[in-house]
Structure formats: structure tokens, C-alpha cells
Amino acid sequence: MFPRRPSSPQEVARTASEVTNLLAVLWGRAQANTPTGPTSPSQLRALLAIERREGGNMRALGEALGSTPPATSRLCDRLEAAGLVERRLSPASRREIELHLSRPGRALLDEIRAGQVREVSLVLAAMEPEAAEALREGLAAFRDAATEVIDGERYEPDEPAWLASLA
């Protein structure tokens, strides 16, 4: 047997793109089955960005989403009206507003993640154990590299409550 040549970054990126499309289908199924009902993609992206940078301001959220200030403000208005986000005065500057997830906002993200884990678990159960483990290792390496590229810092995983509850 000949040794396998390593895949090019473009080949891996094409496969990742295909997998991303399949994950979008699984995520959609997970969201449709949440008790609270589906959340729009823009709202979900905003909630995830606020969670990642808890206490950040509207400008930082707009940058994270690639959105204009008026659109970011309207999105936050909707999230606040739904009880998912809280705006608070910054202790450092009385002119600045910080964004925080509310308890229901955190619960919603936990609910969505648990649904995503259930959907992906069905696919992983159909894989050979060795392939599933290789995938886990590769995805962990991708997560670490992507976090460094996006945030300029190393990812330090905590075990979130939603993951611990599945054990």
C-alpha cells in the first residue's frame, strides 16, 4: 500500500464546507424541536457573540456580527424585549451600555446546544468508533486554531452545564 499524501488545505476546506451545510440541517432540526421554538439565525449569532464577550458593548457586538449600528441596536431591542438580553450601565463609564445574557437567554443557548448534541450524536453513533475519535481530535484542533485566529487567544474549555448533564 502506498502512503497517503496529505490533503491540501483547499481539499480539507471543501470537506469542511460540505459538513457545515449538513450541520446547518442538523442545527435546524435541533432548533425546531426546542420547547421555546426556533430562534432566527441573526438572533442566535448575537446571543452567542454576547455570551462570548459578556459585558461587551453594542459597538463590539456590531463588529462581531459585521452589522451596522442601527441594525445591531434593533436586534438588541428585539432580544431585550424577548427577555434574552439585559442592557446595563457600565461601571467604568456612565455613557456606555454593557450587554449581558439574561437567565432565559442562557437557558435558551443551553437548550439549543443540548438539541445540537442530540442530533449530532445520532450521526456519530453511525460511525466507526475510531473514526469518531479521529473526528473529535481533529475538531478540537480546529476549534483551538480558529479561536486563536478569531480572538488571538488560546481556547480554554470549561465543561458547560449542558454538556455535564449529558454524561
C-alpha positions, 0 to 999 in steps of 0.5 A: 500500500502506498502512503497517503499524501496529505490533503491540501488545505483547499481539499480539507476546506471543501470537506469542511464546507460540505459538513457545515451545510449538513450541520446547518440541517442538523442545527435546524432540526435541533432548533425546531424541536426546542420547547421555546421554538426556533430562534432566527439565525441573526438572533442566535449569532448575537446571543452567542457573540454576547455570551462570548464577550459578556459585558461587551458593548453594542459597538463590539457586538456590531463588529462581531456580527459585521452589522451596522449600528442601527441594525445591531441596536434593533436586534438588541431591542428585539432580544431585550424585549424577548427577555434574552438580553439585559442592557446595563450601565457600565461601571467604568463609564456612565455613557456606555451600555454593557450587554449581558445574557439574561437567565432565559437567554442562557437557558435558551443557548443551553437548550439549543446546544443540548438539541445540537448534541442530540442530533449530532450524536445520532450521526456519530453513533453511525460511525466507526468508533475510531473514526469518531475519535479521529473526528473529535481530535481533529475538531478540537484542533480546529476549534483551538486554531480558529479561536486563536485566529478569531480572538488571538487567544488560546481556547480554554474549555470549561465543561458547560452545564449542558454538556455535564448533564449529558454524561 
